[in-house]
Amino acid sequence: MALGGVKGEGAPVRVVFLDALGTLLTLEPPAPRLVAALRERGVEVSEAVASAALGAEIAYYREHHHEARDLATLADLRERCTAVLQEHLPARVPDLYGVLMASLKFTPFPEVEAALAALRAAGLRLVVVSNWDVSLHEALDSTGLSRQVDGAISSAEAGAAKPDPEIFTRALALVGDGLTAADAVHVGDEPVDVEGARAAGIRPILIHRGPATLVPPAALAADPTVPVLSDLTGLPALILS
């Protein structure tokens, strides 16, 4: 797809903001991991029961993740999420907190490392900007991505979630060096990424990884000013060529 204003209009790109889940990271299916961990503790559940219990926990997390802005509030949120999970299981589970944490494993998409390396080699600044709790940094550390970016900010830390442009204002302050919205692009996989970037005066790029994407981008894809990529492989060429 043509640049659609990414490099062809306005200031050259100097900083790339990147969403986390769905853009850089994927969550491995947690239900099979939960079933196996519960079996080790003598609790047998079907994958359907595990999925339903995790669904309730995830729904609670999404409603409250903004409250986890530091380590203390993160621990409290995780305890509450564990309690929600327990409510939807047929028996009490020892160390369910640890079981839940072990069930949630994030991994980078296969092309991410090479794409980030190419962008950094070109001298671009990279910052993760994500609707996440403060454990965003933990997820980036555990997957090795923290070594490939210049910083990260979560919505919980910023006190604002995409599409609120305030999170991008905070991200620009994190980068420093006098960079402005005109110097930046934001790459994400949901409409809130596009809406938030535009509200902040930042050029958006949409990632659509296919049927697994939560929100189909049909309406956005019809807008020629929003480049749509199937993954991050083509991102360096889109920005740099």
Buried (B, 14 or more C-beta within 10 A) or exposed (E): EEBBBBBEEEEEBBBBBBBBBBBBBBBEEBBEBBBEBBEEBEBEBEEEBBBBBBEBBBEBBEEBBBEBBEEEBBEEBBEBBBEBBBEBBEEEBEEBBEBBBBBBBBEBBEBBBEBBEBBBEEEBBBBBBBBBBBBBBBBBEBBEBBEBBBBBBBBBBBEBBBBBBBBBBBBBEBBEEEBEBEBBBBBBBBBBBBBBBBBBBBBBBBBBBEEEBEEEBEEBBEBEBBBBBEBBBBBBEBBBE
